[in-house]
Amino acid sequence: MFKATTLNLSAYGETRIAPDKATINLGVQTEAPTAAAALTANNTQMTSMIAALRKAGIADKEIQTSGLNLSPQYDYVQNEPPKLRGYQASNQVTITVNDLNKLGQAVDATVKAGANQVNGISFGLKDPSAAEDAARHAAVKALAAKADLYAKATGHRVGRLVTLSESGGYSGGPPPAPMMAYARMEKAGDSVPVSAGELSVRIDINGLYELTK
């Protein structure tokens, strides 16, 4: 049985870093009297949108279909049965932008090409390992300082670190923030102003210290 005087403490380290990639969910929604017409219109606009993404420097491997839907649309009037108005087709893609200098241009180009839904954007890191390691160093430093404080406050000295465990870490950035679809840019060359800000990478640790007199 472990009979020594111990401290069981937790601490965290955090580092902030500018993101170097972005993920955007956008798409095309169309309506027509028939399902076939709605799909045809959607396919035409989606083809133009994908071509605009390629022209903006987005590779095919960075474009992934994330949602495809076709549904009837009804008009509802009180005390009357629903009346079929037509059909709605929706096609969503998720794109990864690995060069943030192309971000505003890519979003703008897709809207000009027919995209009428911009559902969300999130920022991330291609390789979070350096930021995680910086957070680890900060966490260990904070844990050691806390252990030293408690030891002195209770009339002890820190003997040794018995166990150390970790949780947290980079999780891919904050959840996508909604972006409303916007009107077509009037001036050629204008692009959507997008601010990437910073990401927070946090590491939480727990440590068990043995104290001595």
Backbone torsions as a table, in degrees:
resi	resn	phi	psi	omega
1	MET	NA	136.8	-177.9
2	PHE	-81.5	109.7	-173.1
3	LYS	-106.3	-1.3	-177.6
4	ALA	-70.1	157.2	173.5
5	THR	-73.3	128.7	-174.6
6	THR	-131.0	161.2	172.2
7	LEU	-121.9	128.6	175.6
8	ASN	-111.7	106.5	-170.6
9	LEU	-124.8	160.0	174.0
10	SER	-130.1	153.5	177.8
11	ALA	-156.9	170.4	177.0
12	TYR	-141.6	157.1	173.7
13	GLY	-125.6	144.1	-175.4
14	GLU	-138.9	139.3	174.7
15	THR	-133.1	147.8	179.6
16	ARG	-113.1	138.8	-174.8
17	ILE	-147.7	145.9	178.1
18	ALA	-72.3	134.3	178.5
19	PRO	-68.1	157.9	177.4
20	ASP	-126.8	10.3	172.8
21	LYS	-150.6	161.4	178.8
22	ALA	-138.2	150.6	175.5
23	THR	-123.0	128.6	-177.6
24	ILE	-125.1	137.9	173.3
25	ASN	-109.3	118.9	179.3
26	LEU	-145.0	170.1	-176.6
27	GLY	-175.4	-169.5	-176.5
28	VAL	-126.9	132.9	175.7
29	GLN	-125.3	128.4	-178.9
30	THR	-132.7	154.5	175.6
31	GLU	-130.2	145.5	178.1
32	ALA	-156.4	163.3	-179.1
33	PRO	-62.4	-29.4	-179.5
34	THR	-121.4	158.6	179.1
35	ALA	-63.1	-41.3	-178.8
36	ALA	-62.8	-41.6	-179.5
37	ALA	-67.5	-38.5	179.1
38	ALA	-64.3	-41.8	179.2
39	LEU	-68.0	-40.9	179.8
40	THR	-61.5	-46.6	179.0
41	ALA	-62.7	-39.9	-179.6
42	ASN	-65.8	-44.3	-179.4
43	ASN	-61.5	-38.8	179.9
44	THR	-63.5	-46.8	-180.0
45	GLN	-69.1	-37.3	179.7
46	MET	-66.2	-39.3	177.8
47	THR	-61.1	-42.2	178.0
48	SER	-65.1	-39.1	-179.2
49	MET	-65.5	-43.9	179.5
50	ILE	-63.8	-39.5	178.4
51	ALA	-63.4	-38.5	178.7
52	ALA	-66.1	-37.2	177.7
53	LEU	-64.3	-43.4	178.9
54	ARG	-62.8	-41.6	-179.8
55	LYS	-65.1	-29.8	179.2
56	ALA	-82.0	2.1	175.3
57	GLY	97.0	13.5	178.3
58	ILE	-91.8	121.7	-177.7
59	ALA	-75.2	156.0	-179.7
60	ASP	-56.8	-37.0	-177.9
61	LYS	-68.8	-14.7	179.7
62	GLU	-96.3	6.6	179.9
63	ILE	-118.5	120.1	-176.1
64	GLN	-133.9	128.2	175.9
65	THR	-65.9	128.5	-176.7
66	SER	-120.5	-5.5	178.8
67	GLY	-170.7	134.7	178.2
68	LEU	-140.9	125.1	-174.1
69	ASN	-145.7	141.2	173.2
70	LEU	-133.5	124.3	-175.4
71	SER	-145.3	146.4	176.5
72	PRO	-71.6	149.8	179.0
73	GLN	-118.9	130.6	-176.1
74	TYR	-118.9	149.1	168.7
75	ASP	-99.4	133.9	-177.9
76	TYR	-113.9	125.1	175.9
77	VAL	-122.8	136.7	-176.5
78	GLN	-57.8	134.8	177.7
79	ASN	67.1	17.3	176.2
80	GLU	-130.2	150.0	177.7
81	PRO	-67.0	150.9	178.8
82	PRO	-57.0	141.4	179.8
83	LYS	-112.4	124.6	-179.0
84	LEU	-65.8	120.5	179.2
85	ARG	-92.3	-30.4	-177.7
86	GLY	158.5	-154.9	-177.3
87	TYR	-130.7	147.9	179.1
88	GLN	-118.3	127.1	176.2
89	ALA	-111.1	136.6	-179.5
90	SER	-135.1	131.7	178.3
91	ASN	-131.7	121.8	-177.1
92	GLN	-113.1	141.9	173.6
93	VAL	-128.8	149.9	173.9
94	THR	-111.3	124.1	-179.0
95	ILE	-116.2	145.1	175.6
96	THR	-108.7	124.9	178.9
97	VAL	-107.2	110.9	-177.3
98	ASN	-91.4	-3.1	174.2
99	ASP	-126.8	102.7	-174.1
100	LEU	-65.1	-15.7	175.0
101	ASN	-66.8	-20.2	-179.4
102	LYS	-95.5	-2.1	-170.8
103	LEU	-62.5	-56.3	-178.9
104	GLY	-61.4	-39.8	179.4
105	GLN	-63.0	-41.5	-178.3
106	ALA	-65.5	-45.3	179.8
107	VAL	-64.4	-44.8	-179.4
108	ASP	-61.5	-44.0	-178.5
109	ALA	-62.2	-38.8	-178.6
110	THR	-69.2	-37.7	178.6
111	VAL	-66.7	-41.7	177.3
112	LYS	-64.1	-26.2	-178.9
113	ALA	-88.7	-5.7	176.3
114	GLY	130.3	-8.1	177.2
115	ALA	-66.7	129.9	178.7
116	ASN	-123.3	12.8	174.7
117	GLN	-135.9	119.6	171.6
118	VAL	-121.0	101.4	-166.2
119	ASN	-91.8	-26.5	-178.2
120	GLY	-177.7	155.0	177.5
121	ILE	-138.9	140.1	175.0
122	SER	-139.4	153.1	-178.8
123	PHE	-113.5	152.4	-177.8
124	GLY	-153.9	-170.0	-178.8
125	LEU	-122.5	136.6	175.3
126	LYS	-68.3	-41.0	179.5
127	ASP	-137.0	102.4	-176.7
128	PRO	-85.3	2.3	-170.3
129	SER	-61.8	-41.6	-179.0
130	ALA	-65.0	-41.1	178.8
131	ALA	-67.0	-38.2	177.9
132	GLU	-64.9	-41.6	180.0
133	ASP	-64.7	-38.6	177.2
134	ALA	-63.4	-39.6	177.9
135	ALA	-67.2	-35.0	177.6
136	ARG	-63.1	-45.6	178.6
137	HIS	-59.8	-42.7	179.7
138	ALA	-65.6	-37.8	-179.4
139	ALA	-66.2	-44.6	-179.9
140	VAL	-64.2	-41.0	178.7
141	LYS	-62.1	-43.0	179.5
142	ALA	-66.8	-37.9	179.8
143	LEU	-66.4	-43.2	-179.8
144	ALA	-64.6	-39.4	179.2
145	ALA	-65.3	-40.1	179.4
146	LYS	-66.3	-40.6	179.3
147	ALA	-64.3	-41.7	179.2
148	ASP	-63.1	-40.3	179.6
149	LEU	-63.1	-48.4	-179.0
150	TYR	-64.8	-39.3	-179.9
151	ALA	-61.1	-48.0	-179.4
152	LYS	-64.9	-38.8	-178.4
153	ALA	-65.3	-25.9	-178.9
154	THR	-105.4	10.1	177.2
155	GLY	76.4	30.2	-179.4
156	HIS	-124.0	175.9	170.3
157	ARG	-123.4	151.3	177.0
158	VAL	-74.0	119.9	179.1
159	GLY	-83.3	-62.5	-179.3
160	ARG	-158.5	158.8	173.5
161	LEU	-86.9	120.3	-175.6
162	VAL	-88.5	-49.0	179.3
163	THR	-139.6	155.4	177.2
164	LEU	-145.0	130.8	178.6
165	SER	-132.2	157.6	-173.9
166	GLU	-129.4	148.5	171.1
167	SER	-147.1	172.3	179.8
168	GLY	86.3	-152.7	-177.5
169	GLY	112.7	-178.4	-178.1
170	TYR	-67.7	132.9	-177.6
171	SER	-121.0	19.4	176.7
172	GLY	90.6	12.2	177.4
173	GLY	90.3	173.3	180.0
174	PRO	-67.3	159.1	178.0
175	PRO	-60.6	156.0	-177.8
176	PRO	-55.7	132.6	176.2
177	ALA	-91.3	136.6	-177.4
178	PRO	-65.3	139.5	173.1
179	MET	-123.7	122.7	179.2
180	MET	-74.5	144.3	173.9
181	ALA	-62.3	143.2	-173.3
182	TYR	-125.6	163.6	-178.4
183	ALA	-69.9	157.0	178.5
184	ARG	-61.3	139.4	178.4
185	MET	-66.6	139.4	-176.9
186	GLU	-83.4	-34.2	-175.7
187	LYS	-99.5	132.8	177.1
188	ALA	-61.4	135.4	178.0
189	GLY	95.1	-17.0	176.6
190	ASP	-67.7	148.0	176.0
191	SER	-139.3	162.6	-176.6
192	VAL	-67.7	127.1	176.6
193	PRO	-75.9	119.7	-178.9
194	VAL	-127.2	127.3	179.1
195	SER	-104.9	120.3	-176.3
196	ALA	-79.7	-27.8	-179.6
197	GLY	63.4	-144.4	-179.7
198	GLU	-132.0	154.2	173.3
199	LEU	-104.1	150.3	175.5
200	SER	-107.6	124.4	177.3
201	VAL	-111.3	120.2	-173.8
202	ARG	-122.8	138.3	174.7
203	ILE	-121.4	126.0	175.8
204	ASP	-103.9	136.1	179.3
205	ILE	-131.7	154.8	173.6
206	ASN	-126.3	137.5	-179.3
207	GLY	-136.2	142.4	175.6
208	LEU	-109.7	120.2	-178.8
209	TYR	-109.9	142.2	171.0
210	GLU	-96.1	131.0	-179.7
211	LEU	-103.6	153.0	176.7
212	THR	-130.7	161.4	177.0
213	LYS	-86.7	NA	NA
